């Protein structure tokens, strides 16, 4: 049996009666998800006028102002704690926050209780010509380490058609302190868009989506955001039969330097933790999911005592169908057994746990063996396709824990698997590359070869002598437009073989970030 680097049990600060930190082999008693939304108030306003644009400046604004010009801004946005202005909501209202201004803990909780409408979302954003200081910087929503628990510094209940763009959310918790805090909480919402935001939340979960109504929710878009100093960027959780989630797009984001929140019993879940209760309920699932062109780098080590570590950078414990593609998974510095794996998926034999594609990803473990397997799949996750991926430096690049479940329908080929053990995991057995290929798996893959990256970890572009060049299969027939280009936007060939991994050669497009953006402090 493949050793799992992270099965450490319950997180610090979470009692058995709370919403679970869910682990398949160390389950805890689960109450209703609704426990997490006690106290989420509704502030509903209506009106007949057309949508308007409002300006908000905490330093020089007054809620008694009109709020409709840069010279007459509000101090707070409607729904913020202490807002004292007069406001009549119209779908499509736009709220402009002044760049460089900080909204302190006194402004929270911020209860977003109004909806936009299809084609006219309510938008919370910025104007780069309106800022304080010598140059533009994002407006900052600073919770002052208040530990908002289940309510969040920002919460929204039963609403939709909301866009949050170009904002910074910070300090819901404290560096190197385990907690159970969520910074932004969305309860039974739909049509939510987060773009170009910065999350340095210093807490357990940065953005928490929770559903318990037994209906369908659609259209969640997360692009261009930057996450650090958290243990989990986004969680999706469902706890009621007949609850489904559709059209989740999670592309072009950056995740780095989670180390400040890893310790004290906290388990990190990277970009995504998705689960339903119970896991085998076929009426709870998510589909049309896309996770592509995302980049991971920096420090994910455990940084303070008390147990804990990273479970994965992409962690699914439920029925989810979709695509993971063009992602660059790396980290630095290394530490023994940081992760269970980069991609960890448990299907719980749910009939909806089917039809998942893992394509053209690059996964680098340089130095100390930090995980058991780059990709770890179990629990009857059927019809999984893995093509054009590179996983190099970990003990076992691939682990299929249930050969008669996931293994029976697995398709894996045109990959580079280069593990330190020279083996891949198949159930309770470890198979050398020859045995693996003799069984009909990875027939065209390159096993046990160095991918020859330019400067891993952190630069997983292909060197001129990389065996990944021209060794992949052309996936144009899948009809996935996002695969027409690599992670940098460099186009792939319409005909002929592709390069393996997230990057194509010759090397073009923007350079990856250099150095570490931050460590525990």
N, C-alpha and C positions, 0 to 999 in steps of 0.2 A: 504494500500500500504506500502510495506517495505520501511523504510527510507533509503535513499542512503547517505552514509557518505561523498562521494566525487562527487560533480557535481559543481565544482567551476569555470568553465568557462575557459577562455583563459589564457595561461601561460604568465608570465612576459616576455617582450621583443619580443613577437610574434605579428605582425600586421596582419590585415585581409588579406593582399595581400600575405602573406608568406605561405609556406607549413604548413598545419593545425596541431595544437594540437587538435585532432579530438575528440569531445564529442557528443554523440547522442542527447542530449537535449539542447545543447548550441552550435549549429553549427556556423561556421564562413565561410566567402567567401573563396573559394579555387581556386587558380590558378594552372597551370600545375606544376607537380612535377619537370619538367626540370628547373624551377627557381632555384632549389637547386644545380644544377650542372654547372651553368654558370662559366666559368673560369677553369673548369677541363681540363687541357691540356693533349695531348697525346705525349708520347716520345716512338717512335717505332724504334727498331733496329733489324736487321736481320743478319744472318750469316750462315756458313755451317759447322763449327767445332762442335765437340761433346760437351755435357754439361760439365761445369767445376765447381769447388768449389772456392769461393772467400772469403777472410777474411777482416773484417772491424774493425778498432780501431780508434775512434775519437781522442784519446789523442796522440797516437804516429804514426798513419797512415798518408800516403800521397796519394792523388788521382793519382799522377804521378807514384806511384809504380805499379808493376805488379798486386798486389792484390791476387796472387794465392798461397801465403804461409803465415804462421803466422809471419814470419820475414819481409815480404814485404806487409803489409796490406794497403788497402785503408783507407781513413778517412771517406768517405761517401759511401753509396751504390748508384749505378746508379738510377737516378730518384729523389734523394734528392736534395734540393736546394743547389746550389753551387758545385755539383759534377763536377770535371774537368778532370776526367780520360778518358781513351779510353776503350770502352767496346763494344763487339759484342755479342748479346744475343743468347742463345740457350735454347730451351725448356729443363727443368730439371736442370737448373743452381741452385746451392746451395750457399747461402750467410750466412757466419758465423760471428756473432757479438761477440766481446770480452766481456766476463762476467764482470760485475761490472762497465762498462764504461757507461757514460752518453752522449747522443747526444742532444745538447741544441737547443734552438729555432731557431738558425741560420740555422739548417739543414732542415727546413720545409718551404713550404709543401714538403712532400715526395710523388711523383707521381709514382705509380706502374703501368706502362703502357705495360708491356710485359706479355704474357701468357706462362704457361707451356703447357703440353699436357697430354692426358689420360695416366696414368701410370708413367708419368714423370713430376710431378708438379714443378714449381719454388718454392723453399723453403727458407724461411728466419728464421734462427734458431741459435743454439749455439753449442759450444763444451765445456763440463764441465771441460776439462783439460786446457782450455785457458781462463784465467781470470786475473784481477788485484786485488791486495789485498791478504789477508791471506787465503781466501776461496771463493768458487764460489758464485756469486749472478747474477741474471738476468741482462742483458743489459737494460738500461733505455732510453726511448724515451720521452724527457721532452719538452713539448711545451711552457714552461715558462709563463703560463697563458696568452697566446696570443689571446684567443677567436677566433678560426679559422672559426666560423660561419658555413655556409653550405659547405665549401670546405673541412674542416677537416685537421688535421695535416698530416694524410695519406689519400690519395684518389686513387681509381682505377676505370677506366671507360672501359666498354666493353671488359674486359679480364676474364680469368678463369684459373683453375688449379693452384691455389696459396695456399701455406701453410705458416702460421705464427705460430711459436712454441717457447715457453719458453722466451717470451719477456715481458717487462713492459712498459705500455703506461700511461703517467701521465700528469697532469697539463695543460689540454686544457682550463680549466676555473679556478675559484677561489672558495674556500670554502665559504659557506653561502652567495652566490651571484647568483641570478636568471639570467639565460642566455638562448640563443637559439642555443648554440654551439653543434656541432657534432665532435667527436674526430677522428674516422675512418669512411670514407664514401666509400661505394661500389655501383657503379651506373651501372645497367644492366650487372651484372657479374654472373658467374656460377662457380661451383666446387671450392668453397672457404672453407678452413679449418683453424680454430683457435683452437689451442691446448696448454694447460698448460701455458697460458699467465696470466699476472696480469694487471687489469685495475683499476687505481685510477685516473680517468680522471677529477674529480671536474667540471663536466659540465652536461648539460641536457641529451645528448644521447652519450653513449660510442661508439657504433657501429651501423651504419645506412645503411641498404640495401634498395635501392630505384630502382623501375623498371617502365619504361614508354614506352616500345618499341612494345608492342603487340605480344610478342613471349614467348616461354617457357624457363624457367631457372631451373636447377637442381643441386642437390648435395651440400648442405651446412652442414658443420659438426663443432660443437662447443663442445669440451670435455676438462675437466680438468682445466678450466679457473677459475679465482677468480675475482669477481667484487665487488667493494665498492666505496663509494664517487661519486655517480652518481645518476640521477633520473631514468634512463632507460638503462639497459645493452645492449639490442639489439632491434632495430625496423626493421620490414619488412613493406614496403609500396609499393602499386601499384596504378597507376593512368591512365592506358590505357586499353581499351577493349582488350580481347584475351591475356592478360598477365597472365601466370600461373607459379607457383613455386612448385617444387617437391623435395622429399627426403631431408627433413630437420631433422637432428639429433642433439639434444641439451641435452646431457647427462653428468652426473658426474661433474657438475659445482657447485661453491659455491657463494652465494650472501649474503652480509652482510653490515650493517652500511652505509645506504644511507642518513642518517640524515643531513649531511653537505650540501646536495644539495636540501633539501626539505623545501621550504619557498619561499617568494618573488613571489607568484603566481604560482610556478612550481608544477606540478602534477607528481608524481613518478609512473612509470609503471613496476618496478621490473625487472624481467628477460626478458620479451617479451612484446612488443606491436606490434600487427599485424593488419593492416587494408588495405582496398582498397577503391577507390573512383570511382563511387558510391558504397555503401555497398551492394546493391541488384544486382549488375551486375554479372550474373552467369558465364561470361567468364573470370572473375578474381577470382582466388582462389589458395589455397595451399593444397597439399595432401601428404600422406605418411610422416606425421609429428610425431616425437617421442620426448617427453620431460620427461625424467625419471632419477631417481637416483640423483637428484639435492637437495641441502640443503640450506635453508635460516635461518639465525639467526642474532642477533644483533639489532642495533638501527635504526628504520625507522621513528622516530618522526619528526614532523615539528620543525625546530630548529632556524628559523629566521622569522621576521614578514613580512606580505604582502600577506598572504593567501597561499593556496596550501596544499598538502598532498599526501599520497599514494593512487592512484586509486586501484591498485592491484599488486600482485606479478606475476600474469600471466594474461594478458589482451588481449582479442581478439575481434575485431570489424569487422569481415569479415568471408568469407567461408573458413573454415579450417577443415580438417579431419585428425584424428590421435589419439594419445594416450598420456595421462599424467599419469605417474605411478611412484610409489616408491619414491615420493618426500616428504621431511620433511620441512614443512612450520612452522616456529616459529619466534618470535621476542622478544626483551627485551631491555629496559623497555617499559612499556605500556603507552599509552596516549589516552584519549577519542577521538574516531572517527578518528583514523589514516587512516584506509582503508575503501574503499567500500566493498572489499572482498579480499580473497586470489586469487581465480580464478573467473574472471569476463568475460563472453562471451555474445556477441550480434550477432545474425545471420542475422538480417535485412530481414528475410524471403527469403534469397537467397537459391535457390534449391540446391546449393552446400554446404550449411551449414548443413551438415548431417554426421552421422557416427563418433561421437567423444566418446572416452572412457576415463573415469577418474577412475583409479584403484589403490588400495593399497597405498593411500597417507595418511600422518599424518599431521593434521592441528591444531595448538595449539594457543589459545588466553588465556593467563593466566593473571589474574588481571583485570584492567579496561576494560570495553567493548570497543574494538577498532574498531569494524566493525558491519555492519548490518548482513551480511551473509558470511560464509566462502566460499561458492560457490553460485554465482549469475548468472543465465542463462536466457536469454530473446531473443526476436526477431525471434522466429521460428527456433531455433537451434534444428533440429529434430534428432531423433535416438541417443540421448545421453544415455550412459550407465555408471552408477556409482555403483561400487561394491568394497567391502573390504576397504572402506575409514573410517578414524576417523576424526571428526571435533568436538572439545570440547572447550567450554569457551566463544564462541561468542554468540550474542543474538539469532540469527537464523542460525544454521549450514547450512541450505540449503534454497535458494529462487528460485522458478520457477515463473518468472514474467508473463509468458503467458501460462496459462493452456491449451488453445486450440491450441497452436503452439508447443512449446517445450514439454509441459505437455502431449500432446496427444500420443507422441511416447517415452516418458521417461521410462527408466528401471533403478530402484534404489533398491538395496537389499544388505544384508549382510554387512551393514555399522554400525558404532557407531556414532549417532548424539546426542550430549549432549550440548544443548544450555542453556543459562541462563534464557531464557523466557519459556522454556518448550514447544516451538512451532516451527513449520516450516512454511515457507511462500509459499502460493499457489495463484498466482495472487494477487488480492487485499485483500485476506483473510489470516488470521493467524490460523493455525490448530494445536490443541494439538496432542500429539503423537498417542493417541487412534483413533482420527478422521482420521489422516493421514494413519495409517495402515488399518483401516476399508475400505478405498478406494482402497486397494490393492497395496499400495506402501510400500516398506521396510518390507515385510512380515517376513523375517528372520533377520532383523536388530535388534540391541540392542539400544533402544532409551532412553535417559535420564539417562544413566549410566556413571560413571566416568571411563575413559579408564585406569587409574592407570599407568601413565607413570613414569619412574624412576626419572626424574628430570626436568620436563618441567617448563619454556621454555628452550630449548637448548639441552635437552636429552629426546627425545620422544621414547626411547626404552621401551619395555613392562616390568613392574614389574612381579614378579612370580605369583601374584594374579590378573593379568589383565583379565577382561572379554573378551578382544580381542583374547586371546589365543585359537586357535582351533575353533573360531566362524565365520571364513570367508568361502568363497567357493573356491574350487580349480579351477583355471583359466587356467590350462594346455591346455585345448581344444582350447583356442584362438590361440595357436601356436606362442605366442610372447616370444621369447627366453629371453628377458630382464626380464621377470617376473619369470623366473626359480629361480632367486636369489633376496634377498631383497636389500635395499640400501647399505648395508655393504658388499655385495657379499656372504652372507650366503645363502645356497641353500634352496629352498622350496620343499616340498614333491611332488613327481610325482603323488601320489594318496593320497586320504584323504583330510580333511579340511585344509585350510591355516589359519594363523593368520591374523587378520585385521590390516591394517596400513602398513607403510613403513618398519617396522622392524619385524623380527621373534624372537621367543623365543625358546630355550635358547639364551641368548645374547652373540653373538660372533662378530668377525670382528672388524675393527678399531673403536676407541672411537671418539665421536664427539668433535669438538674444545671446549675448555673451556674458559669462559669469553667473553668479547666483544673485537673485534679486533680493534675498534677505534670509536670515536665519533666525533662530529663536532669540528673543531678547526680552 
